[in-house]
C-alpha cells in the first residue's frame, strides 16, 4: 500500500512534465510551423524552380543508357578468319576495345563535352587523368551482355546536355562500326576472291565456295556490326531532390522545436531570480581574467 502511495507522486510528476512539454510546443507553435514552412518553401524553390530559371545553376544530372545489338559474324566465318578460339566473339572484342579506349574517349569528349567541364586550363596530363576518372567514377561505362549479343553504353551527364550525350555516343558507335569494317571487310574480300579464283572440285575448293556464299549472304543483310536496340533509356533523378527536401524539412522542424524549448528555458530563467543568479555566476566564472 505504501509503495503505491509513494509511486503516485512520481506518476503525477511524469504527467506534469509531459504536459509542460506539450505546452511549450503549443505556446511556440507559430514559430515551429511558420519556420518549417518557410524553410520548406525555400528548399522547394532552390531544388525545383531555381535551376529552371538560372540554367547555369542546373547541375542536376541524369543517367542515360544506350543499348546496341551486336551483329556478329557467322561462326564459320569467324573460324575461317581464325577467331573461333577466342573467348569473346571478334565483333564483341573489337567493339569493346574501341569504346573503352581512353585515347578514343578523350578525343570524343573534347569534341562534344557532354559533362560540361572546362578543359581550357587543364594540362594534357590533367586532362588524361580527368578522362580516367570518368570511367573510375562510372560516369562513362561500357558493358557487354553475358551472352555477347548486346552492348550498353552508360553516361551520367547534366540534364541539359542530353543532346550532346546522344551525339557523342552516336559518333563513337558510328566510328567503331567503320573501324571494324575497315579491319574485317578486306579479310572477307580476300577470302571471297580466293574462292572465286579456285576452279578445282576438291573438298577445299567446295568449302571456299560455301564460305563465299556465306559472305555474300552476310553482306546482303548487313546493316552494321553495332545497331541501335531502341531509344536511349534516360533515368531522371527527382527522388534525389525529394529526399533532400524531406531531410531539410525534418531538420528544420527539429531545429525550431529545439529553439522553442530554448526560448522557454530563457523565459523561465528570467522569472526565477535564483536561476538567473546561477547563470550569471557561471558566466562570470567562465570569463578569462587578465593577470595583473
C-alpha positions in Angstrom: 0.0 0.0 0.0 2.8 2.4 0.9 4.6 1.6 -2.3 1.5 2.5 -4.3 1.3 5.8 -2.4 5.0 6.5 -3.0 4.7 5.9 -6.7 1.7 8.2 -7.1 3.7 11.4 -6.9 6.2 10.1 -9.4 3.5 9.3 -11.9 2.0 12.7 -11.3 5.4 14.4 -11.9 5.8 12.5 -15.1 2.3 13.5 -16.3 3.0 17.2 -15.4 6.4 17.1 -17.2 4.7 15.7 -20.4 2.0 18.4 -20.2 4.8 21.0 -19.8 6.5 19.7 -22.9 3.3 19.9 -24.9 2.6 23.4 -23.5 5.9 24.6 -24.8 5.2 23.2 -28.3 1.7 24.8 -28.3 3.0 28.1 -27.0 5.6 28.4 -29.8 3.5 26.7 -32.5 3.7 29.7 -34.7 7.5 29.7 -34.6 7.7 26.0 -35.3 5.1 25.8 -38.1 5.9 29.0 -39.8 9.7 28.4 -39.7 9.4 24.9 -41.0 7.1 26.0 -43.9 9.4 28.9 -44.8 12.4 26.6 -44.9 10.4 24.0 -47.0 9.3 26.7 -49.4 12.9 28.0 -49.9 14.1 24.4 -50.3 11.5 23.7 -53.0 12.4 26.9 -54.8 16.1 26.2 -54.9 15.8 22.5 -55.7 13.0 22.5 -58.3 12.5 26.0 -59.7 15.8 27.9 -59.4 17.6 25.6 -61.8 14.9 26.2 -64.5 15.2 30.0 -64.0 19.0 30.0 -63.9 20.2 27.5 -66.4 23.8 27.9 -65.4 22.9 26.6 -61.9 21.3 23.5 -63.2 23.7 20.8 -62.1 21.1 18.1 -61.9 22.4 15.0 -63.7 20.7 12.1 -65.4 21.9 8.6 -66.3 21.4 7.6 -69.9 21.7 4.0 -71.2 22.3 3.4 -74.9 21.8 -0.3 -75.9 23.2 -1.6 -79.2 22.7 -5.0 -80.7 25.9 -6.8 -81.7 25.6 -8.4 -85.1 28.4 -10.9 -85.0 29.8 -12.8 -88.0 28.6 -16.3 -88.6 30.6 -18.8 -86.6 32.0 -20.4 -89.8 33.3 -17.1 -91.0 35.0 -16.4 -87.6 36.6 -19.8 -87.9 37.7 -19.0 -91.4 39.3 -15.8 -90.2 41.0 -17.6 -87.3 39.0 -16.1 -84.4 36.9 -19.0 -83.4 39.1 -19.9 -80.4 38.7 -16.6 -78.7 36.6 -16.3 -75.5 34.9 -13.2 -77.0 33.4 -13.1 -80.5 35.6 -11.0 -82.7 33.0 -8.2 -83.2 32.4 -8.1 -79.4 36.2 -7.9 -78.8 36.8 -5.2 -81.3 33.8 -3.1 -80.3 34.6 -3.3 -76.6 38.3 -2.5 -77.2 37.4 0.6 -79.2 34.6 2.0 -77.0 36.7 1.5 -73.8 39.8 3.1 -75.3 40.8 6.1 -73.2 42.5 7.7 -76.1 39.4 7.4 -78.3 37.2 8.6 -75.4 39.5 11.6 -74.8 39.2 12.7 -78.4 35.4 12.5 -78.5 34.9 14.1 -75.1 36.9 17.1 -76.1 34.8 17.4 -79.2 31.3 17.2 -77.6 31.9 17.8 -73.9 28.6 16.5 -72.5 29.9 16.6 -69.0 30.1 20.4 -69.1 33.6 20.7 -67.7 36.2 23.3 -68.5 39.3 21.8 -70.3 40.9 25.1 -71.3 43.0 25.3 -68.1 43.9 21.6 -68.0 47.3 20.4 -69.0 47.5 17.3 -71.1 48.3 15.2 -68.0 45.4 16.7 -66.1 43.0 16.0 -69.0 44.2 12.4 -69.3 43.6 12.0 -65.5 40.2 13.6 -66.0 39.2 11.0 -68.7 40.4 8.2 -66.5 38.3 9.5 -63.6 35.2 9.4 -65.8 35.5 5.7 -66.1 36.6 5.2 -62.4 33.6 7.2 -61.2 31.3 5.4 -63.6 30.3 8.5 -65.5 31.1 6.6 -68.6 30.7 2.8 -68.8 30.6 0.1 -71.4 29.1 -3.3 -70.6 28.7 -6.4 -72.7 25.7 -8.7 -72.1 26.6 -12.2 -70.7 25.5 -13.8 -74.0 27.5 -11.3 -76.0 24.5 -10.2 -78.1 24.2 -6.6 -76.9 26.3 -3.7 -75.7 25.3 -0.9 -73.3 27.0 2.5 -73.1 26.0 4.4 -69.9 26.7 8.1 -69.3 25.9 10.3 -66.3 25.7 13.9 -67.6 23.9 17.2 -66.7 20.3 17.0 -67.7 20.7 20.0 -70.1 23.4 18.1 -72.0 21.3 15.1 -73.1 21.5 16.0 -76.8 25.3 16.3 -76.6 25.5 12.9 -75.0 23.4 11.5 -77.8 25.7 13.0 -80.4 28.8 11.7 -78.6 27.6 8.1 -78.4 26.2 8.1 -81.9 29.6 9.3 -83.2 31.6 6.9 -81.2 29.5 3.9 -82.3 29.5 5.1 -85.9 33.3 5.4 -85.9 33.6 2.0 -84.2 31.4 0.4 -86.9 33.7 2.0 -89.6 36.9 0.8 -87.9 35.6 -2.8 -87.6 34.5 -2.7 -91.2 37.9 -1.4 -92.3 39.6 -4.2 -90.3 37.4 -7.2 -91.3 36.0 -6.4 -94.8 39.4 -6.6 -96.5 39.9 -10.0 -94.9 36.4 -11.2 -96.1 37.2 -9.7 -99.6 40.4 -11.7 -99.7 38.5 -15.0 -98.8 35.8 -14.2 -101.4 38.4 -13.6 -104.1 40.3 -16.8 -103.2 37.1 -18.7 -103.6 36.4 -17.1 -107.0 39.8 -17.9 -108.2 39.6 -21.6 -107.3 38.3 -23.8 -110.1 39.0 -27.3 -108.8 36.3 -29.6 -107.4 38.3 -30.6 -104.3 36.7 -30.5 -100.9 38.8 -27.5 -100.0 37.5 -25.6 -103.0 34.0 -26.6 -102.3 34.4 -25.2 -98.7 35.6 -22.0 -100.1 32.6 -21.7 -102.4 30.3 -22.2 -99.4 32.2 -19.6 -97.5 31.9 -17.2 -100.5 28.2 -17.8 -100.5 28.0 -17.1 -96.8 30.0 -13.9 -97.1 27.6 -12.7 -99.9 24.6 -13.5 -97.7 26.1 -11.7 -94.8 26.9 -8.6 -96.9 23.3 -8.6 -98.3 21.8 -8.4 -94.8 24.5 -6.3 -93.3 23.3 -3.0 -91.6 26.1 -2.5 -89.2 28.0 -4.5 -86.6 26.5 -2.3 -83.9 22.9 -1.3 -84.4 20.6 0.7 -82.0 18.3 -1.5 -80.0 15.9 1.4 -79.3 15.7 4.9 -77.8 18.1 5.7 -75.1 16.8 5.0 -71.6 17.0 8.2 -69.5 16.8 7.8 -65.8 15.9 11.1 -64.2 16.6 11.7 -60.5 13.7 13.5 -58.9 13.9 11.2 -55.9 17.3 12.7 -55.2 15.9 16.2 -54.8 12.8 14.8 -53.0 15.0 13.1 -50.4 16.9 16.3 -49.9 13.6 18.2 -49.4 12.4 15.7 -46.8 15.7 15.7 -44.9 15.8 19.5 -44.8 12.1 19.8 -43.7 12.6 17.4 -40.8 15.9 19.0 -39.8 14.2 22.4 -39.8 11.3 21.1 -37.8 13.5 19.7 -35.0 15.7 22.8 -35.0 12.7 25.0 -34.5 11.4 22.7 -31.7 14.8 23.0 -30.0 14.7 26.8 -30.4 11.2 26.8 -28.8 12.4 24.9 -25.8 15.5 27.2 -25.6 13.3 30.3 -25.6 11.0 28.7 -22.9 14.1 28.0 -20.8 15.3 31.6 -21.1 11.9 32.8 -20.1 11.8 30.6 -17.0 15.3 31.6 -16.0 14.3 35.3 -16.2 11.4 34.6 -13.9 13.5 32.8 -11.4 16.0 35.1 -9.6 17.9 32.2 -8.1 18.3 30.6 -11.5 19.3 33.9 -13.0 22.0 34.4 -10.4 23.4 30.9 -11.0 23.6 31.6 -14.8 25.3 35.0 -14.1 27.8 33.3 -11.7 28.5 30.6 -14.3 29.0 33.2 -17.0 31.4 35.3 -14.8 33.3 32.2 -13.8 33.9 31.3 -17.5 35.5 34.6 -18.3 39.2 34.8 -18.9 40.7 37.3 -16.4 43.8 39.2 -17.2 46.7 38.6 -15.0 48.0 41.7 -13.3 
